[in-house]
Amino acid sequence: MTFSATLGPIRPTSPRAAGSVPPTSTYSALLKTVREAGLLRRQRGFYIVTFSVLVLALAGCVAGFILLGDSWFQLLIAAALGIVLTQFAFLAHEASHRQVFESGPANDRAGRLLAAGIVGISYSWWMTKHTRHHANPNTIGKDPDIEIDTISFIEADAAKQKGFFALLTRKQGYLFFPLLTLEGLNLHYRSVLTLFERGKVEGRALELSLIAARLTLYIAAVFWVLPLGMAFAFLGVQLAIFGIYMGASFAPNHKGMPIIPAGVKMDFLSKQVLTSRNIQGFGMNIFMGGLNYQIEHHLFPSMPRPHLRRAREIVREHCETQGIVYTETTLMRSYGIVIDYLNRVGLSARDPFDCPMVNQFRRA
């Protein structure tokens, strides 16, 4: 069976011999190996230390903000705050996957407090969106992360673009990182918007209260301490850094990997491995909040961050045995792949200045 990818059809697995064990059964064996190795046990100490360090970093940003006062050096504080808030978002992400505590409700409480109370994003919105992504990564019609937004992730969506958006789409790879400067604002807006939608939203009142309190205190402090122009600049830099950091951490994991057509069924092991990409390099586990081990994270979503590195060795050997392509690359190389992929998809965007008659003569 073949699947479309950025460079055309590929065969994701090598042909299996008759009577060989199906991937579904081998995943059960893989899961058993990982569990027996103790890699699914919680690492509360790690998360206590990580949370404590981030609280100190946040306190340092607040102290620096107060001490600097009316100074353009405040933009450095804004940039640092964007980084710290992204790290808190990583912790909220890990809590949503039940990596921090044994108890599901305890993880939800921690995740909701971190996401809504500190980062300012709806935890319920994140949970709904991210759960759908994990169930069907890079699957057309099922993965919300490849649905059309400002960026088109599949050729069919790019082909629908017209006018200004068609021009943008054709160069969307080169524009990807500049556009991420607006992603922070987009994440806040879209997540809060869902809290006002009809239907049941888990923790709606609490999240609205936390986000409103956070926003009020944050905005009031910025505009109280800083002149008007500097205050807007501070908010702009903080949101830009937050958006770039979030996008730069999540995009390398799946963008440019094979796309699964709608209606095609795959076993869990192959689907998660073939659509994910690991990022190698010193310090990546801190920089990307464990997202650098994306393959292992998708195979074992509840696995704590400290165990992912060891799990990689087990999973890589298992995939090699089963003939399943296991993809790893460096961070910079992954960005190049993402840019190239988005530009290739963007070629499907319609040119508003195209003349059918001229194109006919060109083809002739």
Long-range contacts (C-beta under 8 A, 24 or more apart in sequence): 1-264, 3-258, 3-259, 3-260, 3-261, 3-264, 3-274, 4-258, 4-259, 4-261, 5-257, 5-258, 5-259, 6-256, 6-337, 6-340, 6-341, 6-344, 6-345, 10-258, 12-258, 12-270, 12-274, 12-324, 12-325, 13-270, 13-274, 13-322, 13-323, 13-324, 13-325, 14-323, 15-323, 16-323, 22-267, 23-267, 23-268, 23-269, 23-270, 23-322, 23-324, 24-267, 24-268, 24-269, 26-269, 26-318, 26-322, 27-267, 27-268, 27-269, 27-299, 30-269, 30-299, 30-314, 30-315, 30-318, 31-300, 33-314, 33-318, 34-300, 34-303, 34-311, 34-314, 37-310, 37-314, 38-307, 39-300, 39-303, 39-307, 39-310, 39-311, 39-314, 40-300, 40-302, 40-303, 40-307, 41-304, 41-307, 42-99, 42-100, 42-101, 42-102, 42-304, 43-304, 43-305, 43-306, 43-307, 44-100, 44-101, 46-304, 46-305, 46-306, 47-91, 47-94, 47-99, 47-100, 47-304, 50-91, 51-91, 54-84, 54-87, 54-88, 54-91, 57-84, 57-87, 58-84, 58-88, 58-118, 65-221, 65-225, 66-225, 69-225, 70-225, 70-226, 70-227, 70-230, 72-230, 72-233, 74-226, 74-230, 74-234, 75-233, 75-234, 75-237, 77-234, 78-233, 78-234, 78-235, 78-237, 78-238, 78-241, 79-237, 79-238, 79-241, 81-238, 81-241, 82-184, 82-237, 82-238, 82-239, 82-240, 82-241, 82-242, 82-245, 83-241, 83-245, 85-118, 85-119, 85-120, 85-238, 85-242, 86-241, 86-242, 86-245, 86-246, 86-249, 87-289, 88-114, 88-118, 88-119, 89-114, 89-115, 89-119, 89-121, 89-246, 89-289, 90-249, 90-288, 90-289, 90-290, 90-291, 91-289, 92-119, 92-121, 92-123, 92-126, 93-126, 93-130, 93-289, 94-289, 94-290, 94-304, 94-305, 96-123, 96-126, 96-127, 96-130, 97-297, 97-301, 97-302, 98-301, 98-302, 99-301, 99-302, 99-303, 99-304, 99-305, 100-304, 108-203, 112-203, 112-206, 112-207, 112-210, 113-210, 116-206, 116-207, 116-210, 116-211, 116-214, 117-210, 117-211, 117-213, 117-214, 118-214, 120-188, 120-211, 120-214, 120-215, 120-218, 121-187, 121-188, 121-191, 121-211, 122-191, 122-192, 122-194, 122-195, 122-207, 122-211, 123-203, 123-207, 124-194, 124-195, 124-201, 124-202, 124-203, 124-204, 124-207, 125-190, 125-191, 125-194, 125-195, 126-191, 127-202, 128-194, 134-298, 134-301, 136-260, 136-271, 137-254, 137-271, 137-272, 137-275, 137-276, 137-298, 138-254, 138-257, 138-258, 138-259, 138-260, 138-275, 139-259, 139-260, 139-262, 139-264, 139-271, 139-275, 140-259, 140-260, 140-261, 140-262, 141-262, 142-262, 145-254, 146-254, 146-259, 150-179, 151-176, 151-179, 151-342, 152-345, 152-346, 152-348, 152-349, 153-255, 153-342, 153-345, 154-259, 154-345, 155-345, 155-348, 156-348, 158-345, 158-346, 158-347, 158-348, 158-349, 159-348, 159-349, 159-350, 161-349, 161-350, 162-350, 162-352, 163-352, 165-349, 166-349, 166-350, 166-351, 166-352, 167-349, 167-352, 169-345, 169-346, 169-349, 170-343, 170-346, 170-347, 170-349, 170-351, 171-343, 171-346, 172-342, 172-343, 172-345, 172-346, 173-338, 173-339, 173-340, 173-341, 173-342, 173-343, 173-344, 173-346, 174-339, 174-343, 176-247, 176-251, 176-338, 176-339, 176-342, 177-244, 177-247, 177-248, 177-335, 180-243, 180-244, 180-246, 180-247, 180-248, 181-239, 181-240, 181-243, 181-244, 182-240, 182-243, 183-243, 183-244, 183-246, 183-247, 184-238, 184-239, 184-240, 184-241, 184-242, 184-243, 184-246, 185-239, 185-243, 186-243, 187-243, 187-246, 188-239, 248-335, 249-287, 249-288, 249-289, 249-291, 250-291, 251-335, 251-338, 252-277, 252-279, 252-331, 252-334, 252-335, 252-337, 252-338, 253-277, 253-279, 253-291, 253-294, 254-294, 255-337, 255-338, 255-341, 255-342, 256-334, 256-337, 256-338, 256-340, 256-341, 257-327, 269-299, 269-322, 269-324, 270-324, 272-298, 272-299, 273-298, 273-299, 273-315, 273-319, 273-324, 273-325, 273-326, 274-324, 274-325, 276-327, 277-327, 277-328, 277-329, 277-334, 278-312, 278-326, 278-327, 278-328, 278-329, 279-328, 279-329, 279-330, 279-331, 279-334, 280-328, 280-329, 280-330, 281-330, 281-331, 284-331, 285-309, 287-331, 295-326, 295-327
